[in-house]
Amino acid sequence: MSAAAAVASSTRARIARIETIRIAAQPNVVWVELTDEDGVTGLGETYYIPSAVEAVIHEMAAPLVLGMDASRIEEVRQTLHACASFYGSAGAEQRAFSALDVALWDLLGKRTGLSVATLLGGRVRDEIRVYNTCVDAGGCLDQTGWLERPGELAEELLADGFTGMKVWPWDRFAPQLQSELVTGPAGWSAMGPAGHDLTADALEAGLACVAAIRDRVGTRMDVMIEGHARWDLNAALRICRALEPYEVAWVEDIVQPDSADDLARLARETRVPQCVSERLLSRQRFREVLEAGAAHLVMVDVVWAGGLGEARRIAEAADTFHLPVVPHDCTGPIALAASLQLCAHAPNAKIMEVVRGFQRGWYRDVVTESVELRGGRALIPDAPGLGTELQPDVRARGVVRTSAR
Ligand SMILES: [Mg+2]
């Protein structure tokens, strides 16, 4: 056998089993594990309505992809999209396909002994700066912190190595949903309809959080402003203009990112950098934003926007427009592991989102290798695949559904 044939035969194997795994402790998360005919596995993940994702995987995707060559990742993607797009496919379908795509890259890495970043085209970096999204989790009261004592929290984070922090100072002044399901730990929700009546007092109260951070730590801390799509365009313009003197790193999703033209007004009419958006679920949506000049930074969620293949294309599109990519993770450890592999490969990866409370808390409880944070940077594993796996007992803790040939 020639060397090339030997490599090909070691790379190819049919997809023999697809499993979905859920645990009660994380009701929004679903893992997807693929096993090929030689018993090599690959792990993916996605977040939000996991029962719908499971239905897509077992009822729609499994009959199509079981038996396909697991190394033909692009062919699997095309097969799934060709079928699903017949009916429109931006929600649970795209999340399911994202998880499957990540699992295929992980499997190929495990089969070849190469990291996903190497398979994507090779590494340009071995670590990346991270910022902390300030939620209450894992013993870190970071959301309570920025609400009650933002300057002190900024100082604590600097001492912990972080040089970037994300906060959402205006959500609490937007209309609130009256449901326990969507009420956050601080007693108010990041979800709800857009606000149309931002008062001058509310504008000032939100600004006070950012001012307190600047007063305490100066420009040593990058401040990212999360908007959670809670305001209309007029309110968003007022918030962005008010933020201009504070030199924030970016504002993200201050309006619903469903119109590139409206986002372009934010980019044109204020000088605050606009970050767009984990909510865009395909490269075509990013194309509209990039062509409209509506983004200064491109945020992609690897486990929502189509997986690693699509995220790489989105990162390359951003790079073509001389813009950085800043992957999203506020969801799960495999999303983070996959995003880090993208960051290792994409030359324009700027900074990676993490939640230090998740890192110290539940992420550590479910995967074998946690991401190592050192001096505000994440070290990017160079082990085969994604460089981590589910802990062996996670299956026993959860509910497993299997489709097999
Ligand atoms: Mg966000």
Boltz pocket constraint, residues with backbone or C-beta under 6 A from the ligand:
constraints:
  - pocket:
      binder: B
      contacts: [[A, 226], [A, 252], [A, 253], [A, 278]]
      max_distance: 6.0
